[in-house]
Amino acid sequence: METFDLARLTDFDFEAVCKDIFEKEFGVALEIFSTGKDGGVDLRHYRASGQEMIVQCKHWVRSSESKLVSYMRKTELPKIRKLQPGRYVLATSMSLTKGTKDKLFEALKPHVKSSGDIFGQEELNALLRKHDDVVRRHLRLWLTSASVLQSLLSKSVLTRSHALAHEVNNTLKVYATNESYSRAIDLLEQVHVSVIAGIPGIGKTTLAHVICANYLSAGYELIEISEDVEEANGVWDDAVPQIFYYDDFLGQTALEEKLGKNEDGRLLSLMKRVSASPNKRFVLTTREYILAQARQRYERLDRHSFDVQTCVIDVADYTYRTRAVILYNHLYNSNLPRDIRSRFADRSAYQPIIAHRNFNPRIIAATLAEAVLLSDDNSSIAAEVLRNLEEPSRIWGHIVENQLSHYELVLVKLTFSLLGDVRVEELQDIWVSNGFQVRDFRRAIATLDGTMLKTSRLGGYVFSGFHNPSVRDYMKTYFQERPEEVLDLINSAQKFEQISGLWVGLSVADSENMSALFGRWKKDVELAVSKLFPVAGLRTHSHSSPQGDPVYRAAVCLEMGIDIDSAHIRELGLAEVKENDPVANATDQDVVIQLIRQLKRIDSDDMEGVVQETAASAIEWSLGDISTWDLMEWADGYIDDLEREVPGLDTYSARETLNDARDDYAQSAADDWLGGDGSDSSVDEMRDIVSHYQNVRYFEHPNIDLDALNEKIEAQDAEHSVPEVARPLDHLNDPSGRPERSEMEIVQSMMESLRSDEDR
């Protein structure tokens, strides 16, 4: 039997739900009134006889039944006697025993005609089960039903997604429906893939969480992708409805994290596979500008039709009422004292925030969280929100300047010098090597976890990194304003990744200025690079991260050496290329290209030969594993990239090797698949093989029976067709919406409910 967690509703949500329930149940239209102006009336209906029916809504979720009875006798009963309604109905989110209902009935009669006009949690749940359309009209009610919450935490969610389920659970408390939700759902239903893009803090992850919860409620299994798309392929189940979720799939900044070898191809293959599967959905999030930069970097991403799969969240999606709901939900669910929250009921406090041109949910959430921590002065929180909207960096700046201890600030700076999440024990080793105590490290990371930092467990290890991209954004500004602290980090660095992290991370913000600063500190940088270049690299959160790649080290040394005119650093990178052939053990195709570009910048007679040899090594590396059709396709495209980068590169032998391997693989895979001997080749792979030989090399390989392959593909599609599961809700109305009231009045009514001084 379905139940609904009424405790998760806000006061205004609860009144709105009661209005819709009782309008359905009583068959009448009800007016709704603002808290503080009701005089004992929340909902009212005028009858033809002139008598009123009044509904009083008491959202008491943390109080006792005895307090409710006492409050109704002492506070509400005098108001009721003054009003003399024809019928009085009491609705409360509390669970009421028979004894309590009897006491309330005795206290409130004759205005309450029977105990049946007193609705507790159980009675309201029964009405919600009866009126399903009311449930579906209210997002927070629908997504906090017992079935949805159970599905979030049930065994159907894979173990590694449990932390995500907890985050989704919290997200549902503050989410406010807007137009981007419908657009994203429409994309998922039409093409099964939705890339949610937008500026930092606009609500991309929040929207993705709500979508995941909604599909869970429709019977899907939630699978979070945390490293690369192979995780999805490893748990793919044709018979089970599944939704895959990949947050920040292109990294937090374009230059920090890059897609690994063939990762762009595997990502697009997964998108294609999901698009062709009726019971699969794929939700990805990224900053809009990062998606644009990635499409410039990766040709296959640029060729992909992202435009038809991308849902861009824009500030314009947030109407006046939606913004008000976001602000209200964050205030209602904050730990701020009641009297502080109530100050936002004044229009002069909330309206400038709602109307601000830089309105941003993350800034509001962070400001309120900071206000809770700085509990000594909460008198000007509304003004603080406005100042932070005007200048977002103030949020983290205020924390850094007023809250962090010496050791906590040291840890934040250290984290900035490392581009990606790293294992906590390695972070601790760097800390100890700098002369600090382990106990101070543990205290600092425990304090910062959940605010500026975030720890996560993956593969048996705990990793640490910045809590969200805005922290790193702030720290870039912090170091730009305090260049001497960059030098301190360089001199105290224990890993080469710290030097490269500062070089790359700060160059994203101001490349020219950082080159000048590093040049000014040339001797210090040379000493640090010389000492750390041979030291073993860090183990990062993602195995596809290029930081530990010897090619990455060589490319950074070459770029840094050229830009700051350091022959010593440049020669370190060049010696790595000439003596150790780092490309042979590369992990990132784009970094190999970057290495070649840096080599081309060196003005030396022998560099043409070095470039050619490096490119030839890159070709050999690309052919090192061509055991699958996808890897062959990737190698083919990568050789194209190398030819464009290095004119005159000899690729004839490589092309022949690749084509022969592709022909042999396709022939064997097609024969096995047609013979039905249990070949591992998928239908999608067969489609790709058919497409290749139809469009590219059909006449060179006539032994592949393309017609027979096509017939079996069609038969397989028909045989294994999985029916669509229930479509999630298309349009979930904002519960604050009232067609009979203006938007301004609705917002005022909602914000007035923050004034409540009842002991709930």
For each residue, the residues with C-beta under 8 A, 3 or more apart:
1: 129
2: 125 128 129 145 146 147
3: 125 145 146
4: 124 125 128 135 141 144 145 146
5: 8 144 145 146 149
6: 9 14 17 59 61 93 121 124 125
7: 61 93
8: 5 140 144 172 173
9: 6 13 14 17 59 93 140 141 144
10: 13 14 59 140 328 329 332 333 753
11: 14 15 35 59 332 753 754 756
12: 15 16 328 735 736 749 750 753
13: 9 10 16 17 138 140 141 735
14: 6 9 10 11 17 18 57 59 93
15: 11 12 18 19 32 42 43 57 59 753
16: 12 13 19 20 32 138 735 736
17: 6 9 13 14 20 21 124 128 134 138 141 735
18: 14 15 21 22 42 43 55 57 91 124
19: 15 16 22 23 30 32 43 55
20: 16 17 23 24 131 134 137 138
21: 17 18 24 25 124 127 128 131 134
22: 18 19 25 26 28 30 43 55 89 91
23: 19 20 26 27 28 29 30
24: 20 21 27 127 131 133 134
25: 21 22 127 130 131
26: 22 23 45 53
27: 23 24
28: 22 23 45 53
29: 23 45
30: 19 22 23 43 44 45 55
31: 43 44 45
32: 15 16 19 42 43 738 741 749
33: 37 38 41 42 43 44 749
34: 37 38 748 749 752 753
35: 11 38 42 749 752 753 754 755 756
36: 345 752 755 756
37: 33 34 752
38: 33 34 35 41 42
39: 79 82 83
40: 54 56 76 79 80 82 83
41: 33 38 44 54 56 83
42: 15 18 32 33 35 38 54 55 56 57
43: 15 18 19 22 30 31 32 33 54 55 56 57
44: 30 31 33 41 52 53 54 55
45: 26 28 29 30 31 52 53
46: 50 51 52
47: 50 51 52 53 86
48:
49: 86
50: 46 47
51: 46 47 85 86 87
52: 44 45 46 47 83 85 86 87
53: 26 28 44 45 47 85 86 87 88 89
54: 40 41 42 43 44 80 83 85 87 88 89
55: 18 19 22 30 42 43 44 89 90 91
56: 40 41 42 43 76 88 89 90 91
57: 14 15 18 42 43 91 92
58: 68 90 91 92 93 94 758 760
59: 6 9 10 11 14 15 92 93 760
60: 63 67 68 92 93 94 758 760
61: 6 7 93 94 760
62: 760
63: 60 67 68 94 759 760
64: 67 68
65: 68 69 94 96 97 100
66: 69 70
67: 60 63 64 70 71 759
68: 58 60 63 64 65 71 72 92 94 100 104
69: 65 66 72 73 100 103 104 107
70: 66 67 73 74
71: 67 68 74 75 76 758 759
72: 68 69 75 76 77 90 104 107 108
73: 69 70 76 77 107
74: 70 71 77
75: 71 72 78 79
76: 40 56 71 72 73 79 80
77: 72 73 74 80 81 107 108
78: 75 81 82
79: 39 40 75 76 82 83
80: 40 54 76 77 83 85 88 108 111
81: 77 78 84 111
82: 39 40 78 79
83: 39 40 41 52 54 79 80
84: 81 111
85: 51 52 53 54 80 88 111
86: 47 49 51 52 53
87: 51 52 53 54 111 113 117
88: 53 54 56 80 85 108 111 112 117
89: 22 53 54 55 56 112 117 118 119
90: 55 56 58 72 104 108 112 117 118 119
91: 18 22 55 56 57 58 119 124
92: 57 58 59 60 68 96 119 120 121
93: 6 7 9 14 58 59 60 61 121 124
94: 58 60 61 63 65 68 120 121
95: 120 121 122
96: 65 92 100 101 104 118 120 121 122
97: 65 100 101
98: 101 102
99: 102 103
100: 65 68 69 96 97 103 104 120
101: 96 97 98 104 105 115 118 120
102: 98 99 105 106 115
103: 69 99 100 106 107
104: 68 69 72 90 96 100 101 107 108 112 115 118
105: 101 102 108 109 112 114 115 118
106: 102 103 109
107: 69 72 73 77 103 104
108: 72 77 80 88 90 104 105 111 112 118
109: 105 106 112 113
110: 113
111: 80 81 84 85 87 88 108
112: 88 89 90 104 105 108 109 115 117 118
113: 87 109 110 117
114: 105 117
115: 101 102 104 105 112 118
116:
117: 87 88 89 90 112 113 114
118: 89 90 96 101 104 105 108 112 115 123
119: 89 90 91 92 123 124 127
120: 92 94 95 96 100 101 123 124
121: 6 92 93 94 95 96 124 125
122: 95 96 125 126
123: 118 119 120 126 127
124: 4 6 17 18 21 91 93 119 120 121 127 128
125: 2 3 4 6 121 122 128 129
126: 122 123 129 130
127: 21 24 25 119 123 124 130 131 134
128: 2 4 17 21 124 125 131 132 134 135 141
129: 1 2 125 126 132
130: 25 126 127
131: 20 21 24 25 127 128 134 135
132: 128 129 135 136
133: 24 136 137
134: 17 20 21 24 127 128 131 137 138
135: 4 128 131 132 138 141 142 145
136: 132 133 142 729 732
137: 20 133 134 732 733 735
138: 13 16 17 20 134 135 141 142 732 733 735
139: 142 143 175 177 210 732 733 734 735
140: 8 9 10 13 143 144 172 173 175 735
141: 4 9 13 17 128 135 138 144 145 735
142: 135 136 138 139 145 148 217 729 732
143: 139 140 148 172 210 213 214 217
144: 4 5 8 9 140 141 148 149 172
145: 2 3 4 5 135 141 142 148 149 217
146: 2 3 4 5 149 150
147: 2 150 151 217
148: 142 143 144 145 151 152 213 216 217
149: 5 144 145 146 152 153 169
150: 146 147 153 154
151: 147 148 154 156 157 216 217
152: 148 149 157 165 168 169 213 216 222
153: 149 150 157 162 165 166 169
154: 150 151 157
155:
156: 151 216 221 222
157: 151 152 153 154 161 162 164 165 216 221 222
158: 161 221 222 223 224 235
159: 162
160: 163 224 226 458
161: 157 158 164 165 222 223 224
162: 153 157 159 165 166
163: 160 166 167 456 457
164: 157 161 167 168 212 222 224 245
165: 152 153 157 161 162 168 169 222
166: 153 162 163 169 170
167: 163 164 170 171 209
168: 152 164 165 171 172 209 210 212 213
169: 149 152 153 165 166 172
170: 166 167 173 174
171: 167 168 174 175 205 206 209 210 213
172: 8 140 143 144 168 169 175 209 210 213
173: 8 140 170 329 333
174: 170 171 206 326 329 330 333 361 365
175: 139 140 171 172 206 207 209 210 329
176: 322 325 326 329 734
177: 139 181 322 325 732 733 734
178: 181 317 318 319 322
179: 182 183 317
180: 183 184 196 203 207 311 312 313 314 317
181: 177 178 184 185 207 210 211 732
182: 179 185 186 730 731
183: 179 180 186 187 311
184: 180 181 187 188 194 196 207 211 283 311
185: 181 182 188 189 211 214 728 729 730
186: 182 183 189 190 730
187: 183 184 190 191 193 194 308 309 310 311
188: 184 185 191 192 193 194 211 215 281 283
189: 185 186 192 727
190: 186 187
191: 187 188 194 275 308 309
192: 188 189 274 275 277 280 281 282
193: 187 188 271 274 275 281 282 284 309
194: 184 187 188 191 211 281 282 283 284 309 310 311
195: 284 285 286 291 306 309 310 311
196: 180 184 204 207 208 283 284 285 286 310 311 313
197: 204 285 286 287 288 291 310 311 312 313
198: 202 203 204 287 288 312 313 314
199: 202 287 288
200: 287 362 469 470 473
201: 360 361 362 363 392 470
202: 198 199 313 314 315 360 361 362
203: 180 198 206 207 313 361 362
204: 196 197 198 207 208 285 286 287 313
205: 171 208 209 247 285
206: 171 174 175 203 209 210 361
207: 175 180 181 184 196 203 204 210 211 313
208: 196 204 205 211 212 245 247 283 285
209: 167 168 171 172 175 205 206 212 213
210: 139 143 168 171 172 175 181 206 207 213 214
211: 181 184 185 188 194 207 208 214 215 243 283 728
212: 164 168 208 209 215 216 222 243 245 283
213: 143 148 152 168 171 172 209 210 216 217
214: 143 185 210 211 217 218 728 729
215: 188 211 212 218 220 222 241 243 281 728
216: 148 151 152 156 157 212 213 219 220 222 243
217: 142 143 145 147 148 151 213 214 728
218: 214 215 241 725 726 727 728
219: 216 241 725 726
220: 215 216 241 242 243 279 281 725
221: 156 157 158 237 240 241 242 243
222: 152 156 157 158 161 164 165 212 215 216 242 243 245
223: 158 161 231 232 235 242 243 244 245
224: 158 160 161 164 244 245 246 247
225: 228 229 231 232 244 245 246 249
226: 160 231 456 458
227: 231 458 541 542 543 544
228: 225 231 260 263 266 542 543 544
229: 225 232 233 246 263 266 267 269 270
230: 233 234 266
231: 223 225 226 227 228 234 235
232: 223 225 229 235 236 244 270
233: 229 230 236 266 270
234: 230 231
235: 158 223 231 232 242
236: 232 233 242 273
237: 221 240 242
238: 277 720 722
239: 722
240: 221 237 279
241: 215 218 219 220 221 279 280 725
242: 220 221 222 223 235 236 237 279 280 281
243: 211 212 215 216 220 221 222 223 280 281 282 283
244: 223 224 225 232 270 274 280 281 282 283
245: 164 208 212 222 223 224 225 283 284
246: 224 225 229 249 282 283 284 285
247: 205 208 224 284 285
248: 251 252 285 286 469
249: 225 246 267 284 285 286
250: 254 257 259 286 287 290 291 294
251: 248 254 256 257 258 290
252: 248 256 257 287 466 469 472
253: 256 257 290 469 472 505 508
254: 250 251 289 290 293 294 297 508
255: 504 505 507 508
256: 251 252 253 419 420 504 505 508
257: 250 251 252 253 419 420 542 545
258: 251 297 544 545 546 588 590 591
259: 250 263 264 267 294 298 544 588 590
260: 228 263 542 543 544 587 588 589
261: 544 586 587 588 589 634
262: 265 266 589 630 631 634
263: 228 229 259 260 266 267 544
264: 259 267 268 298 300 301
265: 262 268 269 300 630 633 634 637
266: 228 229 230 233 262 263 269 270 630
267: 229 249 259 263 264 270 271 301
268: 264 265 271 272 300 301 304
269: 229 265 266 272 273 630 684
270: 229 232 233 244 266 267 273 274 282
271: 193 267 268 274 275 282 304 309
272: 268 269 275 276 684
273: 236 269 270 276 277 280 684
274: 192 193 244 270 271 277 280 281 282
275: 191 192 193 271 272
276: 272 273 684
277: 192 238 273 274 280 722
278: 721 722 723 724
279: 220 240 241 242 722 723 724 725
280: 192 241 242 243 244 273 274 277
281: 188 192 193 194 215 220 242 243 244 274
282: 192 193 194 243 244 246 270 271 274
283: 184 188 194 196 208 211 212 243 244 245 246
284: 193 194 195 196 245 246 247 249
285: 195 196 197 204 205 208 246 247 248 249
286: 195 196 197 204 248 249 250 290 291 294
287: 197 198 199 200 204 250 252 290 291 469
288: 197 198 199 291 292 312
289: 254 292 293
290: 250 251 253 254 286 287 293 294
291: 195 197 250 286 287 288 294 295 306 310
292: 288 289 295 296
293: 254 289 290 296 297
294: 250 254 259 286 290 291 297 298 301
295: 291 292 298 301 302 306
296: 292 293 302
297: 254 258 293 294 301 590
298: 259 264 294 295 301 302 590
299: 302 303 637 640 641
300: 264 265 268 303 304 637
301: 264 267 268 294 295 297 298 304 306
302: 295 296 298 299
303: 299 300
304: 268 271 300 301
305: 308 309
306: 195 291 295 301 309 310
307: 310
308: 187 191 305
309: 187 191 193 194 195 271 305 306
310: 187 194 195 196 197 291 306 307
311: 180 183 184 187 194 195 196 197
312: 180 197 198 288
313: 180 196 197 198 202 203 204 207 317
314: 180 198 202 317
315: 202 318 359
316:
317: 178 179 180 313 314 322
318: 178 315 322 323 326 359
319: 178 322 323 743
320: 323 324 354 355 743 744 747
321: 324 325 734 736 737 743 746 747
322: 176 177 178 317 318 319 325 326 734
323: 318 319 320 326 327 353 354 355 359
324: 320 321 327 328 350 354 736 747 750 751
325: 176 177 321 322 328 329 734 736 750
326: 174 176 318 322 323 329 330 361 364
327: 323 324 330 331 344 350 353 354 364
328: 10 12 324 325 331 332 344 750 751 754
329: 10 173 174 175 176 325 326 332 333
330: 174 326 327 333 334 361 364 365 368
331: 327 328 334 336 341 344 368 754
332: 10 11 328 329 341 754
333: 10 173 174 329 330
334: 330 331 341 368 369 371 372
335: 372
336: 331 340 341 368 371 372 378 381
337: 340 341 378
338: 341 342 756 757
339: 342 343
340: 336 337 343 371 378 381
341: 331 332 334 336 337 338 344 754
342: 338 339 345 754 755 756 757
343: 339 340 346 349 381 382
344: 327 328 331 341 349 350 382 751 754
345: 36 342 349 350 751 752 753 754 755
346: 343 349 350
347: 350 351 748 751
348: 351 352
349: 343 344 345 346 352 353 382
350: 324 327 344 345 346 347 353 354 382 747 751
351: 347 348 354 355
352: 348 349 355 356 382 386
353: 323 327 349 350 356 359 364 382 385 386 389
354: 320 323 324 327 350 351 359 747
355: 320 323 351 352 359
356: 352 353 359 386 389 390
357:
358: 363 389 390 392
359: 315 318 323 353 354 355 356 389
360: 201 202 363 364 389 392
361: 174 201 202 203 206 326 330 364 365
362: 200 201 202 203 365 366 468 470
363: 201 358 360 366 367 385 388 389 392 395
364: 326 327 330 353 360 361 367 368 385
365: 174 330 361 362 368 369
366: 362 363 369 370 388 395 396 470
367: 363 364 370 371 381 384 385 388 395
368: 330 331 334 336 364 365 371 372 381 385
369: 334 365 366 372 373 451
370: 366 367 373 374 395 398 399
371: 334 336 340 367 368 374 375 378 381 384
372: 334 335 336 368 369 375
373: 369 370 399 403
374: 370 371 377 378 398 402 403
375: 371 372 378
376:
377: 374 380
378: 336 337 340 371 374 375 381
379:
380: 377 383 384
381: 336 340 343 367 368 371 378 384 385
382: 343 344 349 350 352 353 385 386
383: 380 386 387
384: 367 371 380 381 387 388
385: 353 363 364 367 368 381 382 388 389
386: 352 353 356 382 383 389 390
387: 383 384 390 391 394
388: 363 366 367 384 385 391 392 394 395
389: 353 356 358 359 360 363 385 386 392
390: 356 358 386 387
391: 387 388 394
392: 201 358 360 363 388 389 395 470
393: 396 397 473 474 477
394: 387 388 391 397 398
395: 363 366 367 370 388 392 398 399 470 474
396: 366 393 399 400 452 470 471 474 475
397: 393 394 400 401 474 478
398: 370 374 394 395 401 402 403
399: 370 373 395 396 402 403 404 451 452
400: 396 397 403 404 409 412 474 478
401: 397 398
402: 374 398 399
403: 373 374 398 399 400
404: 399 400 408 409 412 448
405: 408 409 444 447
406: 409 410
407: 410 411 436 440 441 443 444
408: 404 405 411 412 444 447 448
409: 400 404 405 406 412 413
410: 406 407 413 414 436 444
411: 407 408 414 415 431 441 444 445 448 453
412: 400 404 408 409 415 416 448 452 453 471 475
413: 409 410 416 417 475 485 489
414: 410 411 417 418 427 430 431 489 498
415: 411 412 418 427 453 464 465 466
416: 412 413 466 472 475 479 501 502 505
417: 413 414 489 493 497 498 501 502 505
418: 414 415 422 427 465 495 497 498 501 538
419: 256 257 497 500 501 504 505 545 547
420: 256 257 465 540 541 542 545 547
421: 456 463 464 465 540 541 542
422: 418 426 427 463 464 465 538 539 540 541
423: 426 427 461 462 463 464 538 539
424: 427 428 445 455 461 462 463 464
425: 428 429 461
426: 422 423 429 430 538 539
427: 414 415 418 422 423 424 430 431 441 445 464
428: 424 425 431 432 438 441
429: 425 426 432 433 494
430: 414 426 427 433 434 494 495 498
431: 411 414 427 428 434 436 438 441
432: 428 429 435 436 437 438 441
433: 429 430 494
434: 430 431 492 494
435: 432
436: 407 410 431 432 440 441
437: 432 440 441
438: 428 431 432 441 442
439: 442 443
440: 407 436 437 443 444
441: 407 411 427 428 431 432 436 437 438 444 445
442: 438 439 445 446
443: 407 439 440 446 447
444: 405 407 408 410 411 440 441 447 448
445: 411 424 427 441 442 448 449 453 455 464
446: 442 443 449
447: 405 408 443 444 451
448: 404 408 411 412 444 445 451 452 453
449: 445 446 453 454 455 464
450: 453 454 467
451: 369 399 447 448 467
452: 396 399 412 448 466 467 471
453: 411 412 415 445 448 449 450 464 465 466 467 471
454: 449 450 464 465 466 467 468
455: 424 445 449 462 463 464
456: 163 226 421 462 463 541
457: 163 460 461 462 463
458: 160 226 227 461 463 541
459:
460: 457
461: 423 424 425 457 458 539
462: 423 424 455 456 457
463: 421 422 423 424 455 456 457 458 540 541
464: 415 421 422 423 424 427 445 449 453 454 455
465: 415 418 420 421 422 453 454 541
466: 252 415 416 452 453 454 469 471 472 475
467: 450 451 452 453 454 471
468: 362 454 471
469: 200 248 252 253 287 466 472 473
470: 200 201 362 366 392 395 396 473 474
471: 396 412 452 453 466 467 468 474 475
472: 252 253 416 466 469 475 476 505
473: 200 393 469 470 476 477
474: 393 395 396 397 400 470 471 477 478
475: 396 412 413 416 466 471 472 478 479
476: 472 473 479 480 505 506 508 509
477: 393 473 474 480 481 509
478: 397 400 474 475 481 482 485
479: 416 475 476 482 483 485 486 502 506
480: 476 477 483 506 509 510 513
481: 477 478
482: 478 479 485 486
483: 479 480 486 487 517
484: 487 488
485: 413 478 479 482 488 489
486: 479 482 483 489 490 502 506 517
487: 483 484 490 491 521 524
488: 484 485 491 492
489: 413 414 417 485 486 492 493 498 502
490: 486 487 493 498 499 502 521 524 525 528
491: 487 488 524 528
492: 434 488 489
493: 417 489 490 496 498 499 528 532
494: 429 430 433 434 498 532 535
495: 418 430 498 532 535 537 538
496: 493 499 500 529 532 533 535 537 553
497: 417 418 419 500 501 537 538 547 548
498: 414 417 418 430 489 490 493 494 495 501 502 532
499: 490 493 496 502 503 525 528 529 532 556
500: 419 496 497 503 504 547 552 553 556
501: 416 417 418 419 497 498 504 505 547
502: 416 417 479 486 489 490 498 499 505 506
503: 499 500 506 507 514 518 556 559 560
504: 255 256 419 500 501 507 508 556
505: 253 255 256 416 417 419 472 476 501 502 508 509
506: 476 479 480 486 502 503 509 510 514
507: 255 503 504 510 511 514 515
508: 253 254 255 256 476 504 505 511
509: 476 477 480 505 506 514
510: 480 506 507 513 514
511: 507 508 514 515
512: 515 516
513: 480 510 516 517
514: 503 506 507 509 510 511 517 518
515: 507 511 512 518 519 563 564
516: 512 513 519 520
517: 483 486 513 514 520 521
518: 503 514 515 521 522 525 560 563 564
519: 515 516 522 563 564 565
520: 516 517
521: 487 490 517 518 524 525
522: 518 519 525 526 564 565 566
523: 526 527
524: 487 490 491 521 527 528
525: 490 499 518 521 522 528 529 560 564 566 569
526: 522 523 529 530 566 568 569
527: 523 524 530 531
528: 490 491 493 499 524 525 531 532
529: 496 499 525 526 532 533 557 560 569 572
530: 526 527 533 568 572
531: 527 528 535
532: 493 494 495 496 498 499 528 529 535
533: 496 529 530 553 557 572
534:
535: 494 495 496 531 532
536:
537: 495 496 497 547 548 549 553
538: 418 422 423 426 495 497 547 548
539: 422 423 426 461 548
540: 420 421 422 463 543 545 547 548
541: 227 420 421 422 456 458 463 465 545
542: 227 228 257 260 420 421 545
543: 227 228 260 540 587
544: 227 228 258 259 260 261 263 587 588
545: 257 258 419 420 540 541 542 548
546: 258 549 551 552 587 588 590 591
547: 419 420 497 500 501 537 538 540 552
548: 497 537 538 539 540 545 552 587
549: 537 546 552 553 582 585 586 587 588 591
550: 553 554 576 580 582 585 586
551: 546 554 555 582 583 585 586 587 588 591 592 595
552: 500 546 547 548 549 555 556 588 591
553: 496 500 533 537 549 550 556 557 573 576 582
554: 550 551 557 558 573 574 576 577 582 595
555: 551 552 558 559 573 591 594 595 598
556: 499 500 503 504 552 553 559 560 573
557: 529 533 553 554 560 561 569 570 572 573 576
558: 554 555 561 562 570 573 574 595 598 599 601 602
559: 503 555 556 562 563 594 598
560: 503 518 525 529 556 557 563 564 566 569 570
561: 557 558 564 565 566 567 568 569 570 571 572 573
562: 558 559 565 570 598 601 602
563: 515 518 519 559 560
564: 515 518 519 522 525 560 561 569
565: 519 522 561 562
566: 522 525 526 560 561 569 570
567: 561 570 571
568: 526 530 561 571 572
569: 525 526 529 557 560 561 564 566 572 573
570: 557 558 560 561 562 566 567 573 574 602
571: 561 567 568 574 575
572: 529 530 533 557 561 568 569 575 576
573: 553 554 555 556 557 558 561 569 570 576 577 598
574: 554 558 570 571 577 578 599 602 610
575: 571 572 578 579
576: 550 553 554 557 572 573 579 580 582
577: 554 573 574 580 581 582 595 599 610 614
578: 574 575 610
579: 575 576
580: 550 576 577
581: 577 584 617
582: 549 550 551 553 554 576 577 585 586 595
583: 551 586 592 595 614 617 618 621
584: 581 617 620 621
585: 549 550 551 582
586: 261 549 550 551 582 583 589 591 592 618 621
587: 260 261 543 544 546 548 549 551 591
588: 258 259 260 261 544 546 549 551 552 591 592
589: 260 261 262 586 592 593 622 638 641
590: 258 259 297 298 546 593 594
591: 258 546 549 551 552 555 586 587 588 594 595
592: 551 583 586 588 589 595 596 618 621
593: 589 590 596 597 641 642 645
594: 555 559 590 591 597 598
595: 551 554 555 558 577 582 583 591 592 598 599 614
596: 592 593 599 600 611 614 615 618 642 645 646
597: 593 594 600 601 645
598: 555 558 559 562 573 594 595 601 602
599: 558 574 577 595 596 602 607 610 611 614
600: 596 597 607 611
601: 558 562 597 598
602: 558 562 570 574 598 599 607
603: 607
604: 607
605: 608
606: 609 610
607: 599 600 602 603 604 610 611
608: 605 611 612
609: 606 612 613
610: 574 577 578 599 606 607 613 614
611: 596 599 600 607 608 614 615 646
612: 608 609 615 616 646 648 649
613: 609 610 616 617
614: 577 583 595 596 599 610 611 617 618
615: 596 611 612 618 619 642 645 646 649
616: 612 613 619 620 649 650
617: 581 583 584 613 614 620 621
618: 583 586 592 596 614 615 621 622 638 642
619: 615 616 622 623 639 642 649 651 654
620: 584 616 617 623 624 654
621: 583 584 586 592 617 618 624
622: 589 618 619 634 635 638 639 642 654
623: 619 620 626 635 654 657 658
624: 620 621
625: 631
626: 623 631 632 635 658 661 662
627: 631
628: 631 632 665
629: 632 633 662 665 666 669 685 688 689
630: 262 265 266 269 633 634 685
631: 262 625 626 627 628 634 635
632: 626 628 629 635 636 658 661 662 665
633: 265 629 630 636 637 688
634: 261 262 265 622 630 631 637 638
635: 622 623 626 631 632 638 639 658
636: 632 633 639 640 658
637: 265 299 300 633 634 640 641
638: 589 618 622 634 635 641 642
639: 619 622 635 636 642 643 651 654 655 658
640: 299 636 637 643 644
641: 299 589 593 637 638 644 645
642: 593 596 615 618 619 622 638 639 645 646 649 651
643: 639 640 646 647 649 651
644: 640 641
645: 593 596 597 615 641 642
646: 596 611 612 615 642 643 649
647: 643
648: 612
649: 612 615 616 619 642 643 646
650: 616 653
651: 619 639 642 643 654 655
652: 655 656
653: 650 656 657
654: 619 620 622 623 639 651 657 658
655: 639 651 652 658 659
656: 652 653 659 660
657: 623 653 654 660 661
658: 623 626 632 635 636 639 654 655 661 662
659: 655 656 662 663 697
660: 656 657 663 664
661: 626 632 657 658 664 665
662: 626 629 632 658 659 665 666 692
663: 659 660 666 667 697 700 701
664: 660 661 667 668
665: 628 629 632 661 662 668 669
666: 629 662 663 669 670 689 692 693 701 704
667: 663 664 670 671 701 703 704
668: 664 665 671 672
669: 629 665 666 672 673 679 681 685 686 689
670: 666 667 673 674 686 689 704 705 709
671: 667 668 674 675
672: 668 669 675 677 678 679 681
673: 669 670 676 679 681 686 709 712
674: 670 671 705 708 709 712
675: 671 672 679
676: 673
677: 672
678: 672
679: 669 672 673 675
680:
681: 669 672 673 685 686
682: 685 686
683: 686 687 713 716 717 720
684: 269 272 273 276 687 688
685: 629 630 669 681 682 688 689
686: 669 670 673 681 682 683 689 690 709 712 713
687: 683 684 690 691 713
688: 629 633 684 685 691 692
689: 629 666 669 670 685 686 692 693 704 709
690: 686 687 693 694 706 709 710 713
691: 687 688 694 695
692: 662 666 688 689 695 696 697
693: 666 689 690 696 697 698 701 704 706
694: 690 691 698 706
695: 691 692 698
696: 692 693
697: 659 663 692 693 700 701
698: 693 694 695 701 702 706
699: 702
700: 663 697
701: 663 666 667 693 697 698 704
702: 698 699
703: 667
704: 666 667 670 689 693 701 709
705: 670 674 708 709
706: 690 693 694 698 709 710
707: 710 711
708: 674 705 711 712
709: 670 673 674 686 689 690 704 705 706 712 713
710: 690 706 707 713 714
711: 707 708 714 715
712: 673 674 686 708 709 715 716
713: 683 686 687 690 709 710 716 717
714: 710 711 717 718
715: 711 712 718 719
716: 683 712 713 719 720
717: 683 713 714 720 721
718: 714 715 721
719: 715 716
720: 238 683 716 717
721: 278 717 718
722: 238 239 277 278 279
723: 278 279
724: 278 279 727
725: 218 219 220 241 279
726: 218 219
727: 189 218 724 730
728: 185 211 214 215 217 218
729: 136 142 185 214 732
730: 182 185 186 727
731: 182
732: 136 137 138 139 142 177 181 729
733: 137 138 139 177 737
734: 139 176 177 321 322 325 737
735: 12 13 16 17 137 138 139 140 141
736: 12 16 321 324 325 746 747 750
737: 321 733 734 746
738: 32 741 746
739:
740:
741: 32 738 745 746 749
742: 745 746
743: 319 320 321 746 747
744: 320 747 748
745: 741 742 748 749
746: 321 736 737 738 741 742 743 749 750
747: 320 321 324 350 354 736 743 744 750 751
748: 34 347 744 745 751 752
749: 12 32 33 34 35 741 745 746 752 753
750: 12 324 325 328 736 746 747 753
751: 324 328 344 345 347 350 747 748 754
752: 34 35 36 37 345 748 749 755
753: 10 11 12 15 34 35 345 749 750 756
754: 11 35 328 331 332 341 342 344 345 751
755: 35 36 342 345 752
756: 11 35 36 338 342 753 760
757: 338 342
758: 58 60 71
759: 63 67 71
760: 58 59 60 61 62 63 756
